[in-house]
Amino acid sequence: QVQLVESGGGSVQAGDSLRLSCAASGGAFSSYTMGWFRQAPGKEREFVAYISWTGGTRVYRDSVKDRFTISRDNAKNIVYLQMNSLKPEDTAVYYCAVRSVPLRLGTDPNDYNYWGQGTQVTVSS
């Protein structure tokens, strides 16, 4: 049974940093793309970042690419999202996800098969 559990969210002020973690269990994930998505109230879920199976490819949405860093530790089955210089517009529930088709990349949430429960990030101005 595949499970993803996010942690590390919280309430911070603009300019602060947070590191989100996603612990995966129930399978082998070293061949799968791992992604982070977020969803604000009243809005659709949107892509934040993904990292390839080896960690060699990292892609970010434009609004976060100079502030966020995605990484993964395949030995521990953990993916991280380091978020620096947070802005109020980053406020959302953040989800980690796995694209279970091996060796595939993508930014479309519909292509991801497993999801965590989400962790709330709130950034005040």
Residue pairs with C-beta under 8 A, 6 or more apart in sequence:
1 26
2 24
2 25
2 26
2 27
2 98
2 100
2 114
3 24
3 25
3 26
4 22
4 23
4 24
4 96
4 97
4 98
4 114
4 115
4 116
4 117
5 22
5 23
5 25
5 116
5 117
6 20
6 21
6 22
6 94
6 95
6 96
6 116
6 117
6 118
6 119
7 20
7 21
7 22
7 23
7 119
8 18
8 19
8 20
8 21
8 119
9 18
9 20
9 94
9 119
9 120
9 121
10 18
10 120
10 121
10 122
11 122
11 123
11 124
12 18
12 86
12 121
12 122
12 123
12 124
13 123
13 124
13 125
14 86
14 87
14 88
14 123
14 124
14 125
15 85
15 86
16 86
16 123
17 82
17 83
17 84
17 85
17 86
18 83
18 86
18 121
19 80
19 81
19 82
19 83
20 36
20 80
20 81
20 82
20 83
20 94
20 96
20 119
20 121
21 78
21 79
21 80
22 34
22 36
22 78
22 79
22 80
22 81
22 96
22 116
23 76
23 77
23 78
24 34
24 77
24 78
24 79
24 96
24 98
25 77
29 74
29 77
29 98
30 53
30 74
31 53
31 102
31 103
32 53
32 98
32 99
32 100
32 101
32 102
33 50
33 51
33 52
33 53
33 98
33 99
33 104
33 105
33 106
33 112
34 50
34 51
34 70
34 72
34 79
34 96
34 97
34 98
34 99
35 47
35 48
35 49
35 50
35 51
35 96
35 97
35 98
35 99
35 106
35 107
35 109
35 112
36 48
36 49
36 50
36 70
36 79
36 81
36 94
36 95
36 96
36 97
37 45
37 46
37 47
37 48
37 94
37 95
37 96
37 97
37 109
37 112
38 45
38 46
38 48
38 90
38 92
38 93
38 94
38 95
38 121
39 45
39 46
39 92
39 93
39 95
39 118
40 91
40 92
40 93
43 92
45 95
45 109
46 61
46 109
47 61
47 107
47 108
47 109
48 60
48 61
48 64
48 68
48 81
48 94
49 58
49 59
49 60
49 61
49 64
49 68
49 70
49 81
50 58
50 59
50 70
50 105
50 106
50 107
51 57
51 58
51 70
51 71
51 72
51 79
52 58
52 105
53 102
53 103
55 71
55 72
55 74
57 105
58 69
58 70
59 105
59 107
60 68
60 70
61 107
63 89
64 83
64 90
67 83
67 84
67 85
67 86
68 81
68 82
68 83
68 84
69 80
69 81
69 82
69 84
70 79
70 80
70 81
70 82
71 79
71 80
71 82
72 78
72 79
72 80
73 79
73 80
79 96
81 94
81 96
83 90
83 121
86 121
86 123
87 123
88 123
88 124
88 125
89 123
90 121
90 123
91 121
91 122
91 123
92 121
93 118
93 119
93 120
93 121
94 118
94 119
94 120
94 121
95 115
95 116
95 117
95 118
96 115
96 116
97 109
97 112
97 113
97 114
97 115
97 116
98 112
98 113
98 114
99 105
99 106
99 111
99 112
99 113
100 113
100 114
101 111
101 113
104 111
106 112
